[in-house]
Amino acid sequence: MTDSPAQDTPDPRSGDEPTDEELAAFDLDHDGKISIVESERARLGIVDARLEEIAEEGGLKGKLAEGAHHLLDKLDND
C-alpha cells in the first residue's frame, strides 16, 4: 500500500468539498460547485501568470513566453 502525496488545494474532481474561499475564487457561475471547466480556467490563469514572469526575463525564452501569453489571453478571453 502506498501513500499518495498530500495536495495543497483539493481537486474538485476528487470529491472533496471546496472551502468558502475556493468557491469565491473559482465558482464562476455561483452554483456552489467548482466544475471541471472552472478548475481548468483557474489552472490556465496560473500558467498565464508564469508565462508573464518568464516574458519579463527577456531573451529568446522571454519572447516565446510573451507570444504564448498573448495567445493564451486570446483563447481565455473569447
N, C-alpha and C positions, 0 to 999 in steps of 0.2 A: 504494500500500500504506500503510495507516495502522496505527500502533501503538496497542494498547489500553492504557489506564491500568493500572498495577500495583495489585493488591489487597493490603490488609494481611493478610487471612485468606483462605486458599484456599477456594473454593466446593466443597463435597463433590460437587456435580453436575458439576464441570468435569473430573473425572478425576484431579485432584491427590491424592496420598496425604496423609491427615491426619497431623499430628505426634502424638507421645505425649500432649502437653499438650491438644491439641484432642480426642483420643479420651477422655481423662479427664474433660474438661468437657462434651462433647456426646454421647458414645456412651452413651445412657441404658439400652440393653438389653445392653450389653457384648458385642456381637457382632463388634467390631473394625472396624465401619464406621459412618459418620455418615449416617443415612438422610435423606431429604428432610424427613420429619416431625420428626426430631431437630433438623435445621438450622433449620426454621421455628419450632420451640419456643424455640430459642435466640434467634432474631430477635425473637419476641414478648417474651421476657424483657428485651431491650434497650429495646423500645418501652415496656414497662411501667415500667421504671426511669425513663425520660424523662418519662412521664406523672406519676409521683410527684414528680419535680423541679418540673414545671410547677404541679402542685397546691399545692405549698408556697408558690408566689408569691402565691396568693390572687386575689381579684377574680373576675370572670366567667370568664375564661380558666382560672383555677385550679379553680373549681367544675366546669367542664366536663371538665377533665383528671382531676379526682378521680372523677367519675362514670364516665368511660371506663376509668380504672384499676380501679375496683371491678368493672365489667363484664368487663374482660379477666381479672381474677383469678378470677372465677366460671367463665369459659369454660376457663381453663387448669387449674383445679383439679378439673374434672369428668372 
